[in-house]
Amino acid sequence: MTNRDTKLNLSAGVLSVSVALVLVLAKLWALGQTGSLAVAATLADSAMDLMMSLGGLVAIAYAAKPADDDHNFGHTSAEDLAALGQSLFILISAAVIAVAAVMRLLDDTVTLPEREGQGMAIMVFSICVTLGLVLWQRRVAGQTGNAVVRADSLHYLGDLIPNVGALIALWASATLGLGRVDSVVALGAAALLAVGAIRIGKTAWDALMDRQADPEMIARISAIARDFPGVHGFHDLKTRRAGSQTFVNIHIELDGAQTLDDAHAIGAALRRAIIAEYPRADVLIHKDPVGVTRHPDDDR
């Protein structure tokens, strides 16, 4: 990971913490003014965002540490651990919101929200600030591939829908007197949060379990190796992902009569070609003579 990538990831993490803190304070005030459950749902979500953003910032800083004697492959798996933790927190908040929404729907004595106009103003502010954050996070994730920033971006993108829903619920209460819309919107927001959490959690879990890279990446690496000058074939292409880094192992088949210097030059050039296509890949190339027969003691 380059210094530029690290700075971009840290900027996204700091901005995420700052936005979450501002939104928590704004929505606390809006909840006190309106008593709206939809606003409470977005407040709970923003509070979880703040905790997750703080944890994500720590994970980004830790994952940026270079490889050392204890962690020869670097610290990028911290990104996946943080993303998995984020998904669990999101699921918990979704469950709390859903239960509160159902209980309010079943309660005939619940009063309508109050001072909806003030709450609507805060929701508009939240939508604008969140949208700005998401746009920056998506730009950073696109350039660095950071799993924490990508997960955070997906979650904040999902936040836009509950915020819009809360805005609609407050409008419906103020203009139409439809108080139950507030609870319905909160229930829908909880469902959206749960779906996003499962998606984020699966991606992080796959990385922690050393799932192979995307099929498109594997196909592209195969094409590079297949057509590379001096390479007569390849086998045992294996990949795994850890955070924003992908590890690639490949065996290539070379002319056994050429010098070791020539064989090394071909392997090094192929490694550079793969890294040029995937700058954050860690590539290890093993060289075999063409037509070599596997030793019976080599079971892998």
N, C-alpha and C positions, 0 to 999 in steps of 0.2 A: 504494500500500500504506500503510495507516494505521500509526501508532506502536503501536497495540494488536496488530495483526497481526505486526509485527516482533518485539515482545516475546514473543508466543506462539511464533513460529517459533524464536526464539533459545532459549527455555526448553526446547522439544522437542529442539533440537540439543545443548544442554548436558546434558540428562538422558540422551540417547542415548549420548554419550561416557562419562558417568559409569557407566552400566549396563554398557556394553561392557568398560570397564576392570575393574570388579568381577568380571564373569563370566570374563574371561581369567584373572585371578588365582585364582579359585575352581576353574576347570577345570584349570589347570596342577597344582594340588594334587591334584585328583581323578585326573588321568591318572597322576601319580606313584604314587598309592596303588593304582590298579586295573590299569593297563596296557591298558585297554579301547580298541579302535579306534573304537567308537561315541562314546566320550568324546573321543577325539582328533579325531573328525570335528566334534563340536560346539565343541571348542577352536579348531580351525582356522577355523571359521565365526565364532566370537566375535572372534578376532584380526583377521579381515577386517572384521568389524563395527566394530572400534575404529578402524581406518584409514579406513574409509568414513565413519564418524560424524565424525571429525575433519575430513575433507575436506568433508563436508556442512555442518558448522558454519561453516567458512570461506565456503562458497558462499552460505549463508543470509545471513551478514553482508554479503557483497559485493553480493548481489542486492537487499538492502534500500537500497542507496545510491540517492539520487534521480537523475533524468535530469540530464545535464550537457552541455557543449558537444561532447564527443566521443561521447556516447551519448544521443542525443536521445530515444530511446524507453525509457530506463532500462537496468537491468542484470539484469533478471529471467531472461534466457537462461542466466545462470550456474547457475540451478537445474537446467535441462535438461542442461547439460554435466556437472554433478555426478551427476545421476541416471544418465546414460549411463556415466560412469566407475564408478559403483556396480555397474551390471549386468555390466560387464566383469570387475571383481574377483570378483563372485559366481560367474561362469562359471569363472574360473580355480580358485577354491577347490573348486567342485563337481568339476572334472576331477581335481584332486589327490586328493580324497577317494575318488572312484570307482576310480582306479587302485590306491590303497592297499587298498581293499576287495576288489577282484578278486584282487590278488596274495595277500592273506591267505586268500581262499577256495581258491586253488590250492595253498596251502602246507599240507601235512599235519602239519607239525611245530609249528604255532602253538599256544601254550599258552592256557588259559582266563584270563579276567580274574581279578584277585585283589581281596580286600576290597571286594566289590561293594556292601555296605551303605553304606560311606562315599561311594562314587561315586553311589549312588542318592540319598543325602541332598543332594549337590550338585546333582544333576539336578532334584530337587524345588524347591530354592532357585532354580535358574536359570529354571524354568518360571514360578514366581510373580513373580520380578522382571521377566522378559520380558513377561509378560501385563500387568503394571502399566504398563510403558513403552508397549506397543502401544495400550492404552486411551487414554493421554494423547496419543500421536501421532495417533491417529484423530480425537480431539476437535479437536486443533489443525488438522489438515489439512482437516477439515470446515468449520472457520471461516475459514481463510486461503487454502485452495486451493494451498498450497505444494507444488511437485513433489518437492522433496528430502525433506520430512517424509513425504509420501505414499509415496515409494519406500522410505524407511527403515522405515516402518510395515509395508509389505507384506513386506519382507525379514525383519523381526523376527517377524512373524506366521508366516512360513514356518519360522523357527527353532524355534517351539514344537513342530513335528512331529518334527524330529531329536532334540530334547531328550526328548520323550516316548518316541521310539524307543530312545534310549540307555537310558532308565529301564527299558524292557521288556527290552532286551538284557541288562542287568546282572541283572535279576530272573531271566531265563531261565537265565543262566549259574550264578547262585547256587543256584537251586532245582531246575533240571532238568539242569544240566550241558551245556547246548546252546551251546557256544562259537561256532559258526558264525552263530548269530542276530546276534551282534555285527556281523559283516561285512555281512550282508544288510541290517540296519537302516542301516548307514553308506551302503550303495549306494543304498538308497531315498532317504535324505536328500540325497544328491548329485543324484539325479534331480529332486527337488522344488526344490532350489536352482537348477538349470539352467532349469527351467520359469519360476520367478519372475524370474530374471535376464532371460530373453528378453522377458517381458511388460513389465518395467520399461524395458528398453532400447528396445523398440519405441515406447513412449509418449514417451520422451525424444527419440528420433530423429525421430518425426513432428513434434514441436514445433520442433526445430532446422531441419527442412525446410519450415517454414511450412505445415504441414497445417491445413486449416480446423478450426474449432471443432466440438464435438459437434453432430450433426444436431438434437438436441432444442433446443439453444441457438439455432441458426440458425432453426428453426421458430418459436420463441417471439419472437425479434426481428422476424421477418417479420410475425407476428400483431400485434405492437405497432405497427409502422409502417403496416400495412394498415388498421388501425382507428383511427388517430390523427386527431383533428380537424384539418382543414385540409390533410391530405395526400391527394392524389388518386391516388397510385400511388408505386411505388418500383422501383428496379432496381440492378444491379451491387452487390448485397450481398456483401461479401467479409470474411472473418475469418481470423485466424491467432492462434496462441497462443505465448507466450514465458514459460516458468515458470508462475507463478500468475496472469499477466495475459493477457487476451484483447483483441486489437485488432480493432475493427469499423469498416469503411468502408461507407457506404450513400449512394446517390443517391435523393433524394425529389423528387416532382413536385408543384409548387405552382401556384396561380393566378398567372399572369404579370402580371396587372393590379394586383395588390395592391402596397403599398409595400414597400420593402426592410426597413423596421422590422418590418412584419407577418410577412414571410417569415422574417426572423431569429428572431422570437419563436416561430414554429412549430418551426423547426429546433432551437432551444435547448430548448424544452419536450420535444420528442421525445428529445433526447439525455439529458435528465434522467430521462425515463421508462425508457429502456434501462438507465441506470446504476443506477436504483432497483432494477431487477430483477437486474442483474449489477454489484455495486459495484466489482469489480476490472476492469471493462471500460474500455478507452480508445476512445472513440467519436468518429469524424469523419464529419460529415454534409455532403454536397454538395447544393445546391438547384438544380433544373431547372424551367423553366416547363412546364406541361402541354402535351403535344403537340409539343414542340420536336423538330426534325429534327437528327440528328447531322451535324455538318460532315464533308464527305468526307475532310478531312485528319485527323480524329480517329479513329484506328484502335482506340482503346480508351477 
